[in-house]
Amino acid sequence: MNFFKGVASNVTLLVPISAMLAVQIFKFIREWWRSGEPSLHVLFSTGGMPSSHSALVTSLATATGIQYGFDSAYFAISSVVALIVMYDARGVRKESGQHARLLNQIVRELMSGRSITDRELKELLGHTTIEVFVGALVGILFTLIFI
């Protein structure tokens, strides 16, 4: 029982998760408003404005700094992890999405309308620099408001 009580009272964990969920819900509502139809897929998809991954990790780093000090090893570790996640979201995952887009185009052109498979590769995997930056800003501000 102490485990659940500990998790339920851990603001350094709960605030970042809440920041990530808030961003995903924002993207869901924005897409619903744009398209006129709700899509639960948006709640669980990657990519888009802002980056929920960036919001999560910058919120974690901010919460860790507030809780343990900005000169602590905990803050250093969470900041390094945040930088890796944001770099990956902007770099590797963005490139993977561009590769998927090109492969989908090649398959469509080579097959002249006949499909090798019913499923195309997911093209929206990563983020632009601004999506990562806004997500990071949201994570920091969210944490400063709620801690």
N, CA, C and O atoms as a DFTB+ gen file, in Angstrom:
588 C
 N C O
     1  1       0.815      -1.196       0.000
     2  2       0.000       0.000       0.000
     3  2       0.858       1.260       0.000
     4  3       0.438       2.277      -0.551
     5  1       2.040       1.227       0.596
     6  2       2.922       2.384       0.623
     7  2       3.361       2.803      -0.774
     8  3       3.565       3.990      -1.030
     9  1       3.508       1.840      -1.680
    10  2       3.889       2.147      -3.055
    11  2       2.864       3.070      -3.702
    12  3       3.230       4.103      -4.263
    13  1       1.602       2.714      -3.632
    14  2       0.547       3.503      -4.263
    15  2       0.388       4.864      -3.597
    16  3       0.141       5.865      -4.269
    17  1       0.530       4.897      -2.286
    18  2       0.450       6.163      -1.560
    19  2       1.617       7.066      -1.966
    20  3       1.454       8.273      -2.149
    21  1       2.786       6.460      -2.100
    22  2       3.966       7.223      -2.524
    23  2       3.821       7.787      -3.922
    24  3       4.135       8.954      -4.158
    25  1       3.349       6.974      -4.847
    26  2       3.161       7.426      -6.226
    27  2       2.101       8.530      -6.276
    28  3       2.274       9.534      -6.967
    29  1       1.010       8.338      -5.543
    30  2      -0.093       9.299      -5.554
    31  2       0.300      10.650      -4.974
    32  3      -0.352      11.654      -5.260
    33  1       1.355      10.692      -4.165
    34  2       1.778      11.965      -3.566
    35  2       3.061      12.513      -4.191
    36  3       3.585      13.525      -3.725
    37  1       3.564      11.878      -5.213
    38  2       4.832      12.281      -5.828
    39  2       4.587      13.343      -6.898
    40  3       4.330      13.015      -8.057
    41  1       4.667      14.612      -6.508
    42  2       4.411      15.694      -7.469
    43  2       5.473      15.749      -8.558
    44  3       5.200      16.217      -9.663
    45  1       6.682      15.277      -8.262
    46  2       7.741      15.269      -9.274
    47  2       7.412      14.288     -10.402
    48  3       7.938      14.416     -11.507
    49  1       6.562      13.333     -10.133
    50  2       6.086      12.394     -11.148
    51  2       4.753      12.845     -11.740
    52  3       4.581      12.838     -12.959
    53  1       3.823      13.230     -10.894
    54  2       2.457      13.515     -11.333
    55  2       2.327      14.784     -12.177
    56  3       1.561      14.807     -13.140
    57  1       3.060      15.826     -11.829
    58  2       2.969      17.071     -12.601
    59  2       3.478      16.868     -14.030
    60  3       2.792      17.291     -14.961
    61  1       4.635      16.248     -14.257
    62  2       5.065      16.009     -15.644
    63  2       4.093      15.135     -16.443
    64  3       3.833      15.409     -17.615
    65  1       3.562      14.093     -15.820
    66  2       2.589      13.253     -16.530
    67  2       1.346      14.062     -16.860
    68  3       0.775      13.914     -17.940
    69  1       0.925      14.917     -15.937
    70  2      -0.224      15.787     -16.191
    71  2       0.059      16.764     -17.325
    72  3      -0.826      17.051     -18.132
    73  1       1.276      17.274     -17.392
    74  2       1.655      18.188     -18.477
    75  2       1.554      17.481     -19.827
    76  3       1.022      18.031     -20.791
    77  1       2.073      16.251     -19.881
    78  2       2.009      15.477     -21.125
    79  2       0.559      15.212     -21.525
    80  3       0.188      15.384     -22.686
    81  1      -0.255      14.793     -20.562
    82  2      -1.669      14.519     -20.847
    83  2      -2.404      15.778     -21.284
    84  3      -3.240      15.730     -22.186
    85  1      -2.095      16.905     -20.649
    86  2      -2.734      18.172     -21.020
    87  2      -2.420      18.542     -22.469
    88  3      -3.297      19.017     -23.191
    89  1      -1.185      18.328     -22.895
    90  2      -0.802      18.629     -24.278
    91  2      -1.535      17.698     -25.242
    92  3      -2.039      18.145     -26.273
    93  1      -1.598      16.412     -24.914
    94  2      -2.300      15.467     -25.797
    95  2      -3.787      15.802     -25.885
    96  3      -4.375      15.716     -26.963
    97  1      -4.396      16.181     -24.770
    98  2      -5.812      16.565     -24.780
    99  2      -6.006      17.844     -25.595
   100  3      -6.983      17.971     -26.332
   101  1      -5.077      18.786     -25.461
   102  2      -5.127      19.999     -26.276
   103  2      -5.100      19.656     -27.762
   104  3      -5.888      20.196     -28.539
   105  1      -4.193      18.754     -28.164
   106  2      -4.101      18.362     -29.581
   107  2      -5.383      17.671     -30.042
   108  3      -5.829      17.879     -31.170
   109  1      -5.972      16.855     -29.177
   110  2      -7.237      16.173     -29.487
   111  2      -8.356      17.188     -29.727
   112  3      -9.082      17.103     -30.718
   113  1      -8.485      18.149     -28.807
   114  2      -9.545      19.158     -28.919
   115  2      -9.322      20.039     -30.150
   116  3     -10.273      20.350     -30.868
   117  1      -8.072      20.444     -30.398
   118  2      -7.768      21.275     -31.566
   119  2      -8.104      20.540     -32.867
   120  3      -8.676      21.131     -33.782
   121  1      -7.755      19.272     -32.948
   122  2      -8.046      18.498     -34.153
   123  2      -9.550      18.296     -34.319
   124  3     -10.056      18.339     -35.440
   125  1     -10.257      18.081     -33.236
   126  2     -11.717      17.940     -33.265
   127  2     -12.347      19.225     -33.763
   128  3     -13.273      19.193     -34.573
   129  1     -11.849      20.361     -33.281
   130  2     -12.362      21.665     -33.706
   131  2     -12.087      21.891     -35.193
   132  3     -12.948      22.391     -35.918
   133  1     -10.884      21.520     -35.646
   134  2     -10.519      21.695     -37.062
   135  2     -11.333      20.805     -37.989
   136  3     -11.856      21.269     -39.003
   137  1     -11.441      19.527     -37.641
   138  2     -12.076      18.558     -38.545
   139  2     -13.576      18.418     -38.307
   140  3     -14.298      17.953     -39.189
   141  1     -14.049      18.810     -37.138
   142  2     -15.458      18.644     -36.819
   143  2     -15.808      17.263     -36.301
   144  3     -16.965      16.990     -35.980
   145  1     -14.807      16.387     -36.218
   146  2     -15.039      15.027     -35.726
   147  2     -13.966      14.648     -34.709
   148  3     -12.780      14.895     -34.928
   149  1     -14.390      14.044     -33.591
   150  2     -13.382      13.615     -32.614
   151  2     -12.622      12.394     -33.120
   152  3     -13.194      11.510     -33.757
   153  1     -11.345      12.360     -32.832
   154  2     -10.510      11.224     -33.220
   155  2      -9.658      10.802     -32.029
   156  3      -8.703      11.486     -31.660
   157  1     -10.015       9.671     -31.437
   158  2      -9.246       9.174     -30.298
   159  2      -7.812       8.845     -30.691
   160  3      -6.923       8.814     -29.840
   161  1      -7.588       8.600     -31.972
   162  2      -6.245       8.308     -32.467
   163  2      -5.281       9.443     -32.107
   164  3      -4.114       9.194     -31.804
   165  1      -5.762      10.675     -32.140
   166  2      -4.913      11.832     -31.848
   167  2      -4.383      11.781     -30.417
   168  3      -3.267      12.227     -30.153
   169  1      -5.170      11.244     -29.500
   170  2      -4.731      11.170     -28.105
   171  2      -3.496      10.297     -27.924
   172  3      -2.713      10.511     -26.999
   173  1      -3.320       9.316     -28.801
   174  2      -2.237       8.344     -28.627
   175  2      -1.185       8.423     -29.730
   176  3      -0.318       7.553     -29.814
   177  1      -1.247       9.446     -30.572
   178  2      -0.307       9.537     -31.681
   179  2       0.876      10.434     -31.339
   180  3       0.829      11.230     -30.401
   181  1       1.930      10.283     -32.120
   182  2       3.126      11.097     -31.938
   183  2       3.119      12.236     -32.939
   184  3       2.348      12.234     -33.898
   185  1       3.981      13.200     -32.706
   186  2       4.103      14.326     -33.611
   187  2       3.065      15.396     -33.331
   188  3       2.160      15.216     -32.517
   189  1       3.217      16.508     -34.022
   190  2       2.268      17.596     -33.903
   191  2       2.696      18.671     -32.927
   192  3       3.696      18.546     -32.221
   193  1       1.901      19.735     -32.913
   194  2       2.195      20.919     -32.099
   195  2       1.322      20.942     -30.873
   196  3       0.106      20.787     -30.990
   197  1       1.884      21.126     -29.718
   198  2       3.296      21.068     -29.342
   199  2       3.718      19.640     -29.016
   200  3       2.885      18.734     -28.996
   201  1       4.977      19.442     -28.767
   202  2       5.502      18.125     -28.439
   203  2       5.174      17.760     -26.996
   204  3       5.626      18.419     -26.059
   205  1       4.379      16.699     -26.827
   206  2       4.052      16.263     -25.463
   207  2       5.262      15.607     -24.794
   208  3       5.391      15.644     -23.570
   209  1       6.145      15.010     -25.591
   210  2       7.367      14.430     -25.024
   211  2       8.246      15.537     -24.427
   212  3       8.796      15.386     -23.336
   213  1       8.367      16.646     -25.154
   214  2       9.158      17.769     -24.641
   215  2       8.522      18.357     -23.395
   216  3       9.219      18.714     -22.445
   217  1       7.192      18.460     -23.398
   218  2       6.497      18.967     -22.213
   219  2       6.757      18.056     -21.017
   220  3       7.000      18.534     -19.909
   221  1       6.707      16.760     -21.240
   222  2       6.930      15.791     -20.163
   223  2       8.323      15.933     -19.558
   224  3       8.463      16.057     -18.342
   225  1       9.341      15.915     -20.395
   226  2      10.714      15.881     -19.865
   227  2      11.166      17.226     -19.309
   228  3      11.935      17.260     -18.348
   229  1      10.705      18.341     -19.891
   230  2      11.083      19.635     -19.305
   231  2      10.321      19.878     -18.009
   232  3      10.838      20.516     -17.092
   233  1       9.095      19.372     -17.932
   234  2       8.353      19.452     -16.681
   235  2       9.059      18.636     -15.605
   236  3       9.182      19.078     -14.463
   237  1       9.516      17.454     -15.969
   238  2      10.247      16.614     -15.016
   239  2      11.523      17.310     -14.538
   240  3      11.814      17.323     -13.342
   241  1      12.273      17.879     -15.459
   242  2      13.512      18.566     -15.068
   243  2      13.205      19.771     -14.179
   244  3      13.906      20.011     -13.195
   245  1      12.171      20.519     -14.517
   246  2      11.799      21.686     -13.720
   247  2      11.336      21.263     -12.326
   248  3      11.756      21.841     -11.324
   249  1      10.466      20.248     -12.271
   250  2       9.981      19.751     -10.978
   251  2      11.125      19.213     -10.131
   252  3      11.155      19.418      -8.918
   253  1      12.061      18.528     -10.767
   254  2      13.219      17.986     -10.056
   255  2      14.079      19.122      -9.506
   256  3      14.549      19.057      -8.370
   257  1      14.280      20.146     -10.304
   258  2      15.052      21.304      -9.844
   259  2      14.395      21.997      -8.670
   260  3      15.067      22.389      -7.716
   261  1      13.076      22.150      -8.738
   262  2      12.351      22.790      -7.639
   263  2      12.412      21.931      -6.380
   264  3      12.636      22.444      -5.284
   265  1      12.214      20.629      -6.536
   266  2      12.163      19.727      -5.384
   267  2      13.531      19.490      -4.739
   268  3      13.644      19.460      -3.514
   269  1      14.567      19.321      -5.562
   270  2      15.871      18.902      -5.047
   271  2      16.981      19.940      -5.215
   272  3      18.097      19.745      -4.734
   273  1      16.675      21.023      -5.886
   274  2      17.670      22.068      -6.125
   275  2      18.227      21.999      -7.532
   276  3      18.458      20.922      -8.080
   277  1      18.434      23.164      -8.096
   278  2      18.952      23.223      -9.466
   279  2      20.445      22.914      -9.531
   280  3      21.028      22.838     -10.612
   281  1      21.049      22.739      -8.372
   282  2      22.459      22.347      -8.322
   283  2      22.621      20.861      -7.974
   284  3      23.737      20.396      -7.744
   285  1      21.504      20.119      -7.936
   286  2      21.557      18.704      -7.546
   287  2      21.894      17.795      -8.733
   288  3      21.707      18.156      -9.895
   289  1      22.387      16.626      -8.401
   290  2      22.645      15.617      -9.438
   291  2      21.334      15.158     -10.074
   292  3      21.307      14.813     -11.255
   293  1      20.251      15.152      -9.300
   294  2      18.944      14.755      -9.837
   295  2      18.506      15.691     -10.974
   296  3      18.015      15.247     -12.013
   297  1      18.696      16.984     -10.748
   298  2      18.349      17.955     -11.790
   299  2      19.244      17.763     -13.012
   300  3      18.775      17.829     -14.148
   301  1      20.524      17.525     -12.775
   302  2      21.451      17.312     -13.901
   303  2      21.031      16.105     -14.729
   304  3      21.001      16.166     -15.958
   305  1      20.708      15.005     -14.046
   306  2      20.299      13.785     -14.752
   307  2      19.019      14.020     -15.541
   308  3      18.939      13.651     -16.713
   309  1      18.013      14.634     -14.911
   310  2      16.745      14.852     -15.619
   311  2      16.911      15.835     -16.774
   312  3      16.218      15.718     -17.785
   313  1      17.811      16.794     -16.642
   314  2      18.057      17.740     -17.743
   315  2      18.735      17.067     -18.926
   316  3      18.385      17.323     -20.078
   317  1      19.700      16.211     -18.641
   318  2      20.371      15.487     -19.725
   319  2      19.390      14.573     -20.442
   320  3      19.399      14.504     -21.671
   321  1      18.544      13.871     -19.697
   322  2      17.523      13.016     -20.312
   323  2      16.574      13.863     -21.161
   324  3      16.190      13.456     -22.258
   325  1      16.198      15.036     -20.657
   326  2      15.309      15.937     -21.418
   327  2      15.956      16.349     -22.738
   328  3      15.304      16.348     -23.782
   329  1      17.225      16.697     -22.688
   330  2      17.920      17.094     -23.925
   331  2      17.982      15.947     -24.927
   332  3      17.807      16.162     -26.126
   333  1      18.228      14.742     -24.447
   334  2      18.279      13.572     -25.340
   335  2      16.910      13.340     -25.980
   336  3      16.822      13.126     -27.189
   337  1      15.857      13.380     -25.189
   338  2      14.505      13.149     -25.716
   339  2      14.141      14.213     -26.746
   340  3      13.599      13.887     -27.803
   341  1      14.430      15.474     -26.455
   342  2      14.078      16.550     -27.401
   343  2      14.921      16.476     -28.666
   344  3      14.419      16.723     -29.763
   345  1      16.198      16.138     -28.522
   346  2      17.057      15.967     -29.693
   347  2      16.524      14.837     -30.573
   348  3      16.465      14.961     -31.796
   349  1      16.141      13.741     -29.933
   350  2      15.595      12.597     -30.662
   351  2      14.287      12.953     -31.354
   352  3      14.076      12.583     -32.509
   353  1      13.411      13.666     -30.658
   354  2      12.120      14.054     -31.241
   355  2      12.327      14.931     -32.463
   356  3      11.615      14.788     -33.457
   357  1      13.282      15.826     -32.402
   358  2      13.549      16.742     -33.515
   359  2      14.372      16.083     -34.611
   360  3      14.144      16.334     -35.794
   361  1      15.309      15.259     -34.236
   362  2      16.237      14.695     -35.203
   363  2      15.831      13.341     -35.739
   364  3      15.309      13.234     -36.849
   365  1      16.071      12.312     -34.955
   366  2      15.909      10.932     -35.417
   367  2      14.471      10.631     -35.824
   368  3      14.233      10.106     -36.911
   369  1      13.503      10.962     -34.956
   370  2      12.107      10.652     -35.273
   371  2      11.614      11.477     -36.455
   372  3      10.829      10.977     -37.261
   373  1      12.051      12.720     -36.579
   374  2      11.663      13.561     -37.716
   375  2      12.197      12.954     -39.015
   376  3      11.478      12.880     -40.011
   377  1      13.444      12.526     -39.002
   378  2      14.044      11.893     -40.183
   379  2      13.327      10.594     -40.538
   380  3      13.106      10.308     -41.715
   381  1      12.964       9.806     -39.529
   382  2      12.235       8.559     -39.773
   383  2      10.905       8.844     -40.466
   384  3      10.493       8.101     -41.357
   385  1      10.245       9.903     -40.062
   386  2       8.985      10.289     -40.696
   387  2       9.188      10.686     -42.152
   388  3       8.374      10.348     -43.011
   389  1      10.272      11.401     -42.430
   390  2      10.565      11.786     -43.816
   391  2      10.894      10.552     -44.656
   392  3      10.508      10.481     -45.823
   393  1      11.599       9.585     -44.081
   394  2      11.889       8.334     -44.788
   395  2      10.590       7.586     -45.088
   396  3      10.412       7.060     -46.187
   397  1       9.688       7.542     -44.114
   398  2       8.402       6.862     -44.313
   399  2       7.616       7.530     -45.438
   400  3       7.021       6.842     -46.268
   401  1       7.608       8.850     -45.475
   402  2       6.895       9.591     -46.523
   403  2       7.455       9.232     -47.904
   404  3       6.697       8.992     -48.844
   405  1       8.784       9.197     -48.017
   406  2       9.419       8.870     -49.289
   407  2       9.144       7.418     -49.692
   408  3       8.849       7.143     -50.855
   409  1       9.238       6.500     -48.743
   410  2       8.955       5.094     -49.048
   411  2       7.502       4.895     -49.481
   412  3       7.232       4.137     -50.413
   413  1       6.576       5.563     -48.818
   414  2       5.170       5.474     -49.220
   415  2       4.979       5.972     -50.643
   416  3       4.240       5.370     -51.422
   417  1       5.646       7.077     -50.985
   418  2       5.549       7.637     -52.339
   419  2       6.138       6.656     -53.361
   420  3       5.538       6.435     -54.414
   421  1       7.288       6.073     -53.069
   422  2       7.923       5.118     -53.987
   423  2       7.013       3.913     -54.222
   424  3       6.827       3.482     -55.360
   425  1       6.451       3.378     -53.147
   426  2       5.560       2.216     -53.272
   427  2       4.345       2.569     -54.121
   428  3       3.951       1.781     -54.981
   429  1       3.741       3.739     -53.899
   430  2       2.573       4.151     -54.700
   431  2       2.932       4.268     -56.180
   432  3       2.171       3.823     -57.039
   433  1       4.080       4.860     -56.480
   434  2       4.485       5.054     -57.869
   435  2       4.866       3.736     -58.539
   436  3       4.496       3.500     -59.689
   437  1       5.595       2.883     -57.837
   438  2       6.014       1.606     -58.412
   439  2       4.843       0.666     -58.646
   440  3       4.814      -0.072     -59.631
   441  1       3.907       0.697     -57.765
   442  2       2.783      -0.231     -57.854
   443  2       1.638       0.333     -58.700
   444  3       0.646      -0.360     -58.926
   445  1       1.757       1.553     -59.162
   446  2       0.736       2.192     -60.009
   447  2      -0.672       1.963     -59.478
   448  3      -1.560       1.501     -60.193
   449  1      -0.846       2.288     -58.244
   450  2      -2.177       2.168     -57.662
   451  2      -2.438       0.846     -56.977
   452  3      -3.330       0.761     -56.133
   453  1      -1.673      -0.207     -57.322
   454  2      -1.843      -1.491     -56.626
   455  2      -1.001      -1.449     -55.365
   456  3       0.150      -1.015     -55.392
   457  1      -1.557      -1.886     -54.296
   458  2      -0.875      -1.785     -53.010
   459  2      -0.198      -3.102     -52.649
   460  3      -0.770      -4.177     -52.829
   461  1       1.023      -3.004     -52.139
   462  2       1.717      -4.175     -51.623
   463  2       1.056      -4.581     -50.309
   464  3       0.897      -5.763     -50.005
   465  1       0.687      -3.582     -49.557
   466  2       0.053      -3.794     -48.263
   467  2      -1.049      -2.761     -48.092
   468  3      -1.046      -1.727     -48.760
   469  1      -1.974      -3.032     -47.214
   470  2      -3.055      -2.088     -46.953
   471  2      -2.594      -0.949     -46.044
   472  3      -3.273       0.071     -45.923
   473  1      -1.463      -1.124     -45.423
   474  2      -1.001      -0.165     -44.433
   475  2       0.200       0.609     -44.942
   476  3       1.211       0.032     -45.344
   477  1       0.069       1.932     -44.916
   478  2       1.215       2.771     -45.233
   479  2       2.005       3.028     -43.962
   480  3       1.479       2.905     -42.856
   481  1       3.264       3.383     -44.127
   482  2       4.095       3.725     -42.978
   483  2       3.624       5.044     -42.379
   484  3       3.201       5.946     -43.103
   485  1       3.698       5.153     -41.071
   486  2       3.312       6.378     -40.385
   487  2       4.355       7.452     -40.683
   488  3       5.552       7.242     -40.489
   489  1       3.887       8.595     -41.153
   490  2       4.796       9.644     -41.576
   491  2       5.027      10.717     -40.520
   492  3       6.082      11.350     -40.512
   493  1       4.075      10.934     -39.639
   494  2       4.226      11.963     -38.615
   495  2       4.749      11.317     -37.338
   496  3       3.977      10.886     -36.482
   497  1       6.074      11.259     -37.227
   498  2       6.716      10.621     -36.080
   499  2       7.402      11.630     -35.176
   500  3       7.343      11.513     -33.952
   501  1       8.036      12.597     -35.757
   502  2       8.849      13.535     -34.998
   503  2       8.256      14.918     -34.971
   504  3       7.074      15.116     -35.249
   505  1       9.093      15.867     -34.634
   506  2       8.649      17.237     -34.464
   507  2       9.579      18.205     -35.168
   508  3      10.753      17.917     -35.404
   509  1       9.023      19.357     -35.496
   510  2       9.846      20.464     -35.964
   511  2      10.497      21.111     -34.743
   512  3      10.125      20.830     -33.604
   513  1      11.449      21.960     -34.993
   514  2      12.133      22.646     -33.904
   515  2      11.148      23.467     -33.078
   516  3      11.227      23.470     -31.850
   517  1      10.232      24.152     -33.727
   518  2       9.271      24.988     -33.001
   519  2       8.319      24.140     -32.156
   520  3       7.946      24.550     -31.057
   521  1       7.922      22.967     -32.648
   522  2       7.053      22.074     -31.869
   523  2       7.758      21.598     -30.596
   524  3       7.142      21.514     -29.533
   525  1       9.046      21.289     -30.711
   526  2       9.839      20.874     -29.551
   527  2       9.996      22.047     -28.587
   528  3       9.848      21.881     -27.377
   529  1      10.293      23.225     -29.118
   530  2      10.487      24.415     -28.280
   531  2       9.205      24.769     -27.532
   532  3       9.247      25.021     -26.328
   533  1       8.075      24.794     -28.220
   534  2       6.804      25.131     -27.571
   535  2       6.446      24.068     -26.526
   536  3       5.988      24.407     -25.435
   537  1       6.649      22.793     -26.849
   538  2       6.402      21.736     -25.872
   539  2       7.257      21.913     -24.630
   540  3       6.776      21.732     -23.511
   541  1       8.526      22.266     -24.822
   542  2       9.425      22.485     -23.692
   543  2       8.948      23.666     -22.847
   544  3       8.952      23.601     -21.618
   545  1       8.544      24.732     -23.507
   546  2       8.044      25.906     -22.803
   547  2       6.768      25.583     -22.016
   548  3       6.613      26.015     -20.874
   549  1       5.866      24.828     -22.628
   550  2       4.635      24.411     -21.951
   551  2       4.973      23.588     -20.710
   552  3       4.383      23.797     -19.650
   553  1       5.913      22.658     -20.832
   554  2       6.296      21.825     -19.693
   555  2       6.847      22.634     -18.536
   556  3       6.508      22.382     -17.380
   557  1       7.693      23.601     -18.841
   558  2       8.272      24.443     -17.789
   559  2       7.187      25.297     -17.128
   560  3       7.086      25.338     -15.902
   561  1       6.381      25.974     -17.941
   562  2       5.335      26.850     -17.401
   563  2       4.288      26.066     -16.611
   564  3       3.846      26.504     -15.549
   565  1       3.898      24.908     -17.135
   566  2       2.919      24.056     -16.455
   567  2       3.421      23.710     -15.053
   568  3       2.667      23.762     -14.081
   569  1       4.687      23.361     -14.963
   570  2       5.276      22.980     -13.684
   571  2       5.364      24.165     -12.734
   572  3       5.073      24.029     -11.546
   573  1       5.759      25.312     -13.240
   574  2       5.849      26.496     -12.384
   575  2       4.475      26.900     -11.842
   576  3       4.373      27.445     -10.743
   577  1       3.432      26.634     -12.608
   578  2       2.078      26.952     -12.156
   579  2       1.600      25.966     -11.093
   580  3       0.971      26.362     -10.112
   581  1       1.896      24.687     -11.288
   582  2       1.301      23.653     -10.425
   583  2       2.175      23.151      -9.277
   584  3       1.719      22.357      -8.453
   585  1       3.416      23.602      -9.216
   586  2       4.249      23.230      -8.045
   587  2       4.519      24.477      -7.231
   588  3       5.196      24.410      -6.205
